[in-house]
Structures are given as structure tokens and as C-alpha cells.
Amino acid sequence: MTGLHNGRDVFEYALLKVVPRVERGEMINAGVVVYCHARRFVEARTHLDEARLLALDPAADVEGVRAALSAVEGVCHGGALAGQAAGDDAGRRFRWLIAPRSTVVQPGPVHTGLTCDPTGEAERLLELLVR
């Protein structure tokens, strides 16, 4: 599909939200996962604002949240860091990451757009929606 949109490709993204106490429904954005089928690209960018997390829940497991965010990045990179998803293509890894979960780190809904630079898009979305 490259070229149909002035050299831009369709991409999908989802926010990663940290919900320290699910029963309260409070959350902070802590990352973004970007997928571009045309470029076989999937990448996560994360940033945890520890002060905001602890303001929502002073007893939050900050290191556990950091580990969960790091695991998302590992799945995106594939290989040994991806665990069970190691052999999956970028699309399957993205779909696995955005599947609903009832954990502290949760994916938001999927949105779409057009981009010439999926890596740059991941950084732009992190700055716009997380930091």
C-alpha cells in the first residue's frame, strides 16, 4: 500500500495505561505501542512518571510496573526478549500486546493514522500522549 497516501503507510497504535488500583479506575498513560503492517514494524516507547503513579497509589509496585513496561518493549523487539511470542511476526506480537488484560499495565483502544516514519511516530505519540 505504500504510495497510495503520498508515501505514507497506515499504522495502528494503542496507549499503555497503568492502573494501580483497578477498583478505583484511576490511571496514567505510560507508553505507546505502534504497529505498521506495510513495514513489518512494531515498537513500544514507554515512560513511567513515578511521582504521578505514587500520587494515585502510594503503595504501588513501581519496580513491578517498570518490569511490565520493559516486557512490552521486549515483545516488540522479538527474539529471546519476546518469550512465547519470539517466533511471531510483528502483527501477531502487536495483537498479543493490545489484547485486554486485567493487570496493572493495560492497553487502551487501538487508533489508526498515516505515517512516513513509524519510529518517529512512536516518539511523537509518546511526547504527545504520555510525557
N, CA, C and O atoms as a DFTB+ gen file, in Angstrom:
524 C
 N C O
     1  1       0.791      -1.205       0.000
     2  2       0.000       0.000       0.000
     3  2       0.831       1.265       0.000
     4  3       0.287       2.364      -0.115
     5  1       2.109       1.132       0.125
     6  2       2.959       2.316       0.107
     7  2       2.715       3.083      -1.184
     8  3       2.600       2.485      -2.254
     9  1       2.636       4.393      -1.087
    10  2       2.442       5.215      -2.265
    11  2       1.006       5.658      -2.465
    12  3       0.757       6.638      -3.167
    13  1       0.067       4.962      -1.869
    14  2      -1.331       5.339      -2.026
    15  2      -1.662       6.607      -1.253
    16  3      -2.641       7.286      -1.563
    17  1      -0.869       6.926      -0.268
    18  2      -1.130       8.079       0.596
    19  2       0.097       8.979       0.632
    20  3       0.585       9.323       1.708
    21  1       0.605       9.369      -0.557
    22  2       1.775      10.246      -0.643
    23  2       2.980       9.679       0.096
    24  3       3.670      10.413       0.803
    25  1       3.239       8.395      -0.056
    26  2       4.391       7.772       0.585
    27  2       4.177       7.404       2.039
    28  3       5.094       6.919       2.702
    29  1       2.983       7.628       2.533
    30  2       2.692       7.300       3.929
    31  2       2.004       5.945       4.011
    32  3       1.274       5.548       3.103
    33  1       2.241       5.255       5.095
    34  2       1.638       3.955       5.347
    35  2       0.668       4.055       6.517
    36  3       0.834       4.887       7.409
    37  1      -0.330       3.208       6.501
    38  2      -1.268       3.103       7.615
    39  2      -0.526       2.506       8.814
    40  3       0.241       1.554       8.676
    41  1      -0.769       3.081       9.977
    42  2      -0.235       2.495      11.205
    43  2      -1.337       2.456      12.249
    44  3      -2.333       3.173      12.153
    45  1      -1.143       1.613      13.240
    46  2      -2.063       1.498      14.369
    47  2      -1.267       1.736      15.639
    48  3      -0.071       1.452      15.704
    49  1      -1.956       2.268      16.655
    50  2      -1.277       2.438      17.935
    51  2      -2.270       2.304      19.071
    52  3      -3.473       2.512      18.913
    53  1      -1.720       1.948      20.227
    54  2      -2.512       1.871      21.453
    55  2      -1.666       2.427      22.590
    56  3      -0.458       2.200      22.656
    57  1      -2.315       3.149      23.469
    58  2      -1.656       3.629      24.679
    59  2      -1.505       2.484      25.666
    60  3      -2.317       1.560      25.689
    61  1      -0.469       2.551      26.471
    62  2      -0.313       1.653      27.606
    63  2      -0.648       2.459      28.848
    64  3      -0.045       3.498      29.118
    65  1      -1.610       1.965      29.590
    66  2      -2.064       2.665      30.787
    67  2      -1.647       1.878      32.023
    68  3      -1.648       0.647      32.021
    69  1      -1.293       2.602      33.074
    70  2      -1.013       1.974      34.359
    71  2      -2.212       2.264      35.259
    72  3      -2.568       3.418      35.501
    73  1      -2.817       1.198      35.740
    74  2      -3.993       1.278      36.609
    75  2      -3.599       0.614      37.931
    76  3      -3.783      -0.591      38.098
    77  1      -3.051       1.407      38.880
    78  2      -2.502       0.795      40.093
    79  2      -3.546       0.132      40.984
    80  3      -3.251      -0.852      41.662
    81  1      -4.758       0.665      40.984
    82  2      -5.843       0.075      41.785
    83  2      -7.069       0.005      40.887
    84  3      -7.812       0.976      40.741
    85  1      -7.261      -1.159      40.295
    86  2      -8.314      -1.349      39.301
    87  2      -9.678      -0.934      39.845
    88  3     -10.495      -0.382      39.109
    89  1      -9.927      -1.190      41.110
    90  2     -11.241      -0.869      41.689
    91  2     -11.523       0.630      41.699
    92  3     -12.685       1.034      41.742
    93  1     -10.489       1.458      41.661
    94  2     -10.690       2.912      41.662
    95  2     -10.784       3.488      40.248
    96  3     -11.309       4.584      40.059
    97  1     -10.282       2.759      39.268
    98  2     -10.385       3.213      37.882
    99  2      -9.466       4.354      37.500
   100  3      -9.577       4.885      36.396
   101  1      -8.559       4.745      38.384
   102  2      -7.616       5.826      38.081
   103  2      -6.448       5.258      37.283
   104  3      -6.025       4.122      37.493
   105  1      -5.929       6.087      36.347
   106  2      -4.838       5.597      35.516
   107  2      -3.946       6.731      35.061
   108  3      -4.320       7.904      35.087
   109  1      -2.748       6.340      34.641
   110  2      -1.839       7.273      33.977
   111  2      -1.361       6.601      32.691
   112  3      -1.242       5.377      32.625
   113  1      -1.092       7.403      31.687
   114  2      -0.514       6.877      30.455
   115  2       0.980       6.657      30.684
   116  3       1.666       7.513      31.242
   117  1       1.476       5.495      30.244
   118  2       2.884       5.172      30.483
   119  2       3.604       4.662      29.242
   120  3       4.767       4.266      29.323
   121  1       2.934       4.666      28.106
   122  2       3.620       4.210      26.901
   123  2       2.683       4.127      25.722
   124  3       1.481       4.372      25.828
   125  1       3.269       3.775      24.596
   126  2       2.518       3.627      23.358
   127  2       3.136       2.473      22.570
   128  3       4.355       2.304      22.546
   129  1       2.277       1.682      21.925
   130  2       2.724       0.606      21.042
   131  2       2.265       0.977      19.633
   132  3       1.086       1.249      19.408
   133  1       3.208       0.985      18.687
   134  2       2.928       1.373      17.305
   135  2       3.187       0.177      16.393
   136  3       4.199      -0.511      16.524
   137  1       2.255      -0.061      15.463
   138  2       2.379      -1.160      14.503
   139  2       2.096      -0.644      13.095
   140  3       1.113       0.061      12.866
   141  1       2.965      -1.004      12.160
   142  2       2.773      -0.666      10.752
   143  2       2.957      -1.944       9.929
   144  3       4.074      -2.433       9.762
   145  1       1.840      -2.474       9.419
   146  2       1.864      -3.723       8.653
   147  2       2.765      -3.624       7.428
   148  3       3.559      -4.529       7.171
   149  1       2.651      -2.535       6.670
   150  2       3.405      -2.388       5.421
   151  2       4.916      -2.463       5.648
   152  3       5.660      -2.872       4.757
   153  1       5.361      -2.072       6.828
   154  2       6.802      -2.068       7.111
   155  2       7.212      -3.167       8.079
   156  3       8.362      -3.225       8.516
   157  1       6.262      -4.040       8.411
   158  2       6.530      -5.139       9.366
   159  2       7.172      -4.581      10.639
   160  3       8.175      -5.100      11.130
   161  1       6.573      -3.523      11.152
   162  2       7.143      -2.746      12.247
   163  2       6.245      -2.803      13.461
   164  3       5.038      -2.587      13.347
   165  1       6.802      -3.087      14.608
   166  2       6.101      -2.935      15.883
   167  2       7.124      -2.458      16.906
   168  3       8.222      -3.006      17.010
   169  1       6.749      -1.438      17.650
   170  2       7.666      -0.871      18.631
   171  2       6.868      -0.242      19.760
   172  3       5.783       0.301      19.552
   173  1       7.428      -0.325      20.958
   174  2       6.835       0.334      22.118
   175  2       7.814       1.377      22.634
   176  3       9.028       1.170      22.644
   177  1       7.258       2.491      23.059
   178  2       8.025       3.519      23.757
   179  2       7.311       3.720      25.094
   180  3       6.091       3.878      25.134
   181  1       8.074       3.715      26.181
   182  2       7.455       3.847      27.493
   183  2       8.134       4.942      28.305
   184  3       9.302       5.269      28.091
   185  1       7.383       5.491      29.228
   186  2       7.885       6.491      30.174
   187  2       6.984       6.434      31.402
   188  3       5.786       6.705      31.312
   189  1       7.558       6.084      32.538
   190  2       6.771       5.994      33.771
   191  2       7.053       7.218      34.633
   192  3       8.186       7.452      35.054
   193  1       6.003       7.992      34.888
   194  2       6.095       9.129      35.795
   195  2       5.837       8.588      37.203
   196  3       4.695       8.474      37.646
   197  1       6.922       8.264      37.883
   198  2       6.831       7.624      39.194
   199  2       6.059       8.470      40.200
   200  3       5.281       7.934      40.988
   201  1       6.264       9.779      40.181
   202  2       5.567      10.661      41.129
   203  2       4.056      10.611      40.914
   204  3       3.292      10.565      41.877
   205  1       3.627      10.621      39.658
   206  2       2.186      10.546      39.371
   207  2       1.617       9.200      39.801
   208  3       0.521       9.131      40.356
   209  1       2.375       8.118      39.539
   210  2       1.919       6.787      39.944
   211  2       1.751       6.719      41.456
   212  3       0.737       6.226      41.951
   213  1       2.737       7.210      42.185
   214  2       2.675       7.155      43.645
   215  2       1.625       8.103      44.206
   216  3       1.125       7.877      45.308
   217  1       1.278       9.162      43.474
   218  2       0.188      10.042      43.910
   219  2      -1.149       9.297      43.836
   220  3      -2.032       9.523      44.664
   221  1      -1.297       8.415      42.849
   222  2      -2.528       7.621      42.742
   223  2      -2.559       6.498      43.771
   224  3      -3.608       6.176      44.330
   225  1      -1.389       5.908      44.012
   226  2      -1.313       4.790      44.955
   227  2       0.067       4.776      45.591
   228  3       1.022       4.283      44.992
   229  1       0.178       5.317      46.809
   230  2       1.481       5.369      47.477
   231  2       2.127       3.995      47.668
   232  3       3.337       3.909      47.873
   233  1       1.344       2.936      47.604
   234  2       1.871       1.576      47.784
   235  2       2.108       0.868      46.446
   236  3       2.340      -0.341      46.424
   237  1       2.053       1.600      45.341
   238  2       2.217       0.975      44.016
   239  2       3.581       0.296      43.899
   240  3       4.581       0.785      44.423
   241  1       3.600      -0.819      43.213
   242  2       4.827      -1.578      42.960
   243  2       5.533      -0.968      41.749
   244  3       5.368      -1.442      40.625
   245  1       6.320       0.084      41.982
   246  2       6.971       0.820      40.898
   247  2       7.883      -0.098      40.083
   248  3       7.865      -0.051      38.853
   249  1       8.665      -0.916      40.745
   250  2       9.575      -1.811      40.019
   251  2       8.800      -2.857      39.222
   252  3       9.218      -3.230      38.126
   253  1       7.690      -3.327      39.752
   254  2       6.856      -4.276      39.016
   255  2       6.265      -3.644      37.761
   256  3       6.194      -4.284      36.711
   257  1       5.841      -2.385      37.871
   258  2       5.306      -1.668      36.715
   259  2       6.403      -1.457      35.680
   260  3       6.182      -1.653      34.485
   261  1       7.585      -1.057      36.142
   262  2       8.717      -0.879      35.214
   263  2       9.039      -2.192      34.493
   264  3       9.308      -2.194      33.291
   265  1       9.011      -3.293      35.221
   266  2       9.293      -4.604      34.621
   267  2       8.241      -4.955      33.570
   268  3       8.576      -5.490      32.513
   269  1       6.969      -4.656      33.855
   270  2       5.900      -4.947      32.896
   271  2       6.058      -4.101      31.632
   272  3       5.867      -4.605      30.525
   273  1       6.401      -2.830      31.785
   274  2       6.617      -1.958      30.624
   275  2       7.824      -2.429      29.814
   276  3       7.797      -2.412      28.584
   277  1       8.867      -2.843      30.500
   278  2      10.056      -3.363      29.826
   279  2       9.729      -4.645      29.054
   280  3      10.254      -4.867      27.963
   281  1       8.872      -5.476      29.617
   282  2       8.468      -6.716      28.936
   283  2       7.729      -6.406      27.638
   284  3       7.903      -7.114      26.646
   285  1       6.909      -5.360      27.631
   286  2       6.212      -4.956      26.400
   287  2       7.227      -4.575      25.335
   288  3       7.103      -4.979      24.179
   289  1       8.231      -3.796      25.724
   290  2       9.277      -3.422      24.777
   291  2       9.994      -4.661      24.255
   292  3      10.318      -4.736      23.069
   293  1      10.244      -5.633      25.131
   294  2      10.902      -6.866      24.727
   295  2      10.096      -7.659      23.717
   296  3      10.656      -8.197      22.762
   297  1       8.802      -7.738      23.913
   298  2       7.943      -8.446      22.956
   299  2       8.019      -7.759      21.596
   300  3       8.069      -8.435      20.568
   301  1       8.030      -6.447      21.574
   302  2       8.120      -5.719      20.306
   303  2       9.409      -6.040      19.568
   304  3       9.399      -6.195      18.347
   305  1      10.514      -6.141      20.288
   306  2      11.803      -6.393      19.660
   307  2      11.932      -7.813      19.131
   308  3      12.757      -8.076      18.257
   309  1      11.123      -8.733      19.654
   310  2      11.194     -10.114      19.195
   311  2      12.410     -10.823      19.754
   312  3      13.038     -10.347      20.700
   313  1      12.738     -11.961      19.170
   314  2      13.872     -12.739      19.641
   315  2      13.665     -13.244      21.056
   316  3      12.530     -13.407      21.503
   317  1      14.756     -13.490      21.758
   318  2      14.695     -14.071      23.095
   319  2      13.907     -13.198      24.076
   320  3      13.295     -13.718      25.009
   321  1      13.916     -11.880      23.874
   322  2      13.197     -10.974      24.777
   323  2      11.684     -11.105      24.666
   324  3      10.959     -10.651      25.551
   325  1      11.200     -11.720      23.593
   326  2       9.758     -11.804      23.349
   327  2       9.101     -12.998      24.014
   328  3       7.878     -13.128      23.961
   329  1       9.874     -13.873      24.638
   330  2       9.285     -15.030      25.305
   331  2       8.510     -15.896      24.325
   332  3       9.027     -16.255      23.267
   333  1       7.277     -16.232      24.669
   334  2       6.447     -17.103      23.833
   335  2       6.151     -16.490      22.474
   336  3       5.861     -17.217      21.524
   337  1       6.217     -15.181      22.362
   338  2       5.907     -14.500      21.095
   339  2       7.137     -14.379      20.187
   340  3       7.067     -13.736      19.140
   341  1       8.249     -14.985      20.573
   342  2       9.514     -14.820      19.849
   343  2       9.408     -15.142      18.364
   344  3      10.004     -14.447      17.541
   345  1       8.669     -16.171      18.011
   346  2       8.577     -16.572      16.613
   347  2       7.480     -15.887      15.834
   348  3       7.342     -16.113      14.631
   349  1       6.702     -15.059      16.489
   350  2       5.574     -14.404      15.827
   351  2       6.032     -13.215      14.989
   352  3       7.056     -12.595      15.275
   353  1       5.257     -12.906      13.948
   354  2       5.557     -11.718      13.153
   355  2       5.102     -10.472      13.917
   356  3       4.454     -10.572      14.959
   357  1       5.448      -9.304      13.385
   358  2       5.150      -8.037      14.063
   359  2       3.665      -7.879      14.346
   360  3       3.289      -7.421      15.425
   361  1       2.816      -8.249      13.397
   362  2       1.373      -8.109      13.574
   363  2       0.839      -8.960      14.708
   364  3       0.028      -8.495      15.509
   365  1       1.287     -10.199      14.781
   366  2       0.834     -11.072      15.875
   367  2       1.329     -10.560      17.217
   368  3       0.594     -10.621      18.202
   369  1       2.563     -10.055      17.283
   370  2       3.077      -9.506      18.548
   371  2       2.250      -8.288      18.966
   372  3       1.924      -8.139      20.144
   373  1       1.905      -7.414      18.007
   374  2       1.077      -6.246      18.320
   375  2      -0.287      -6.690      18.852
   376  3      -0.741      -6.187      19.880
   377  1      -0.936      -7.615      18.169
   378  2      -2.264      -8.081      18.602
   379  2      -2.197      -8.704      19.990
   380  3      -3.114      -8.531      20.792
   381  1      -1.120      -9.428      20.279
   382  2      -0.968     -10.036      21.594
   383  2      -0.834      -8.937      22.648
   384  3      -1.422      -9.033      23.725
   385  1      -0.060      -7.893      22.337
   386  2       0.160      -6.820      23.305
   387  2      -1.088      -5.990      23.575
   388  3      -1.263      -5.484      24.684
   389  1      -1.953      -5.844      22.586
   390  2      -3.135      -4.995      22.778
   391  2      -4.361      -5.765      23.258
   392  3      -5.431      -5.181      23.436
   393  1      -4.212      -7.073      23.468
   394  2      -5.337      -7.864      23.988
   395  2      -5.669      -7.372      25.399
   396  3      -4.763      -7.124      26.194
   397  1      -6.962      -7.230      25.714
   398  2      -7.353      -6.743      27.045
   399  2      -6.826      -7.649      28.156
   400  3      -6.823      -8.874      28.035
   401  1      -6.386      -7.023      29.223
   402  2      -5.895      -7.743      30.391
   403  2      -6.409      -7.041      31.646
   404  3      -6.759      -5.861      31.617
   405  1      -6.444      -7.778      32.725
   406  2      -6.861      -7.169      33.989
   407  2      -5.655      -7.018      34.905
   408  3      -5.721      -7.337      36.092
   409  1      -4.554      -6.528      34.345
   410  2      -3.343      -6.320      35.120
   411  2      -3.148      -4.830      35.375
   412  3      -3.966      -4.014      34.951
   413  1      -2.098      -4.485      36.047
   414  2      -1.809      -3.091      36.354
   415  2      -1.474      -2.310      35.077
   416  3      -1.874      -1.153      34.945
   417  1      -0.735      -2.935      34.124
   418  2      -0.438      -2.294      32.844
   419  2      -1.434      -2.823      31.816
   420  3      -1.469      -4.018      31.524
   421  1      -2.243      -1.913      31.272
   422  2      -3.317      -2.299      30.354
   423  2      -3.218      -1.514      29.050
   424  3      -2.864      -0.335      29.052
   425  1      -3.537      -2.182      27.928
   426  2      -3.584      -1.456      26.660
   427  2      -4.900      -0.705      26.520
   428  3      -5.939      -1.161      26.997
   429  1      -4.846       0.440      25.867
   430  2      -6.059       1.188      25.559
   431  2      -6.590       0.758      24.202
   432  3      -6.075      -0.187      23.605
   433  1      -7.619       1.444      23.709
   434  2      -8.163       1.125      22.390
   435  2      -7.160       1.427      21.275
   436  3      -6.253       2.241      21.446
   437  1      -7.334       0.768      20.149
   438  2      -6.444       0.950      19.006
   439  2      -6.939       2.109      18.157
   440  3      -8.132       2.233      17.880
   441  1      -6.001       2.955      17.750
   442  2      -6.273       4.083      16.867
   443  2      -5.419       3.915      15.617
   444  3      -4.450       3.156      15.633
   445  1      -5.761       4.608      14.540
   446  2      -5.006       4.495      13.298
   447  2      -4.585       5.865      12.789
   448  3      -5.100       6.900      13.212
   449  1      -3.630       5.833      11.867
   450  2      -3.162       7.055      11.231
   451  2      -2.317       6.710      10.027
   452  3      -2.224       5.548       9.632
   453  1      -1.702       7.725       9.446
   454  2      -0.795       7.563       8.317
   455  2       0.550       8.142       8.703
   456  3       0.620       9.180       9.360
   457  1       1.627       7.469       8.294
   458  2       2.963       7.946       8.631
   459  2       3.981       7.556       7.570
   460  3       3.835       6.536       6.897
   461  1       4.996       8.367       7.433
   462  2       6.169       8.045       6.608
   463  2       7.262       7.432       7.469
   464  3       8.196       6.818       6.953
   465  1       7.144       7.600       8.802
   466  2       8.208       7.225       9.726
   467  2       7.618       6.611      10.997
   468  3       7.362       7.334      11.960
   469  1       7.396       5.289      11.022
   470  2       6.803       4.672      12.211
   471  2       7.624       4.890      13.489
   472  3       7.052       5.066      14.565
   473  1       8.940       4.878      13.381
   474  2       9.778       5.098      14.564
   475  2       9.567       6.517      15.098
   476  3       9.413       6.716      16.303
   477  1       9.560       7.478      14.213
   478  2       9.306       8.860      14.604
   479  2       7.905       9.033      15.164
   480  3       7.686       9.828      16.078
   481  1       6.962       8.289      14.614
   482  2       5.576       8.350      15.096
   483  2       5.483       7.851      16.532
   484  3       4.756       8.422      17.344
   485  1       6.216       6.790      16.846
   486  2       6.215       6.263      18.214
   487  2       6.721       7.320      19.188
   488  3       6.143       7.508      20.259
   489  1       7.784       7.999      18.826
   490  2       8.342       9.045      19.693
   491  2       7.391      10.235      19.791
   492  3       7.215      10.795      20.873
   493  1       6.779      10.627      18.680
   494  2       5.835      11.750      18.676
   495  2       4.646      11.455      19.581
   496  3       4.228      12.310      20.361
   497  1       4.102      10.244      19.478
   498  2       2.949       9.870      20.293
   499  2       3.317       9.791      21.771
   500  3       2.519      10.163      22.631
   501  1       4.521       9.310      22.067
   502  2       4.962       9.274      23.458
   503  2       5.010      10.689      24.033
   504  3       4.529      10.933      25.139
   505  1       5.586      11.608      23.284
   506  2       5.662      13.009      23.740
   507  2       4.284      13.632      23.881
   508  3       4.018      14.335      24.856
   509  1       3.411      13.385      22.928
   510  2       2.086      13.991      22.908
   511  2       1.148      13.425      23.973
   512  3       0.401      14.176      24.601
   513  1       1.179      12.137      24.175
   514  2       0.157      11.469      24.988
   515  2       0.636      10.961      26.350
   516  3      -0.179      10.644      27.216
   517  1       1.957      10.885      26.538
   518  2       2.457      10.276      27.781
   519  2       3.261      11.248      28.629
   520  3       2.994      11.378      29.823
   521  1       4.227      11.925      28.053
   522  2       5.136      12.767      28.863
   523  2       4.491      14.049      29.328
   524  3       5.130      14.849      30.012
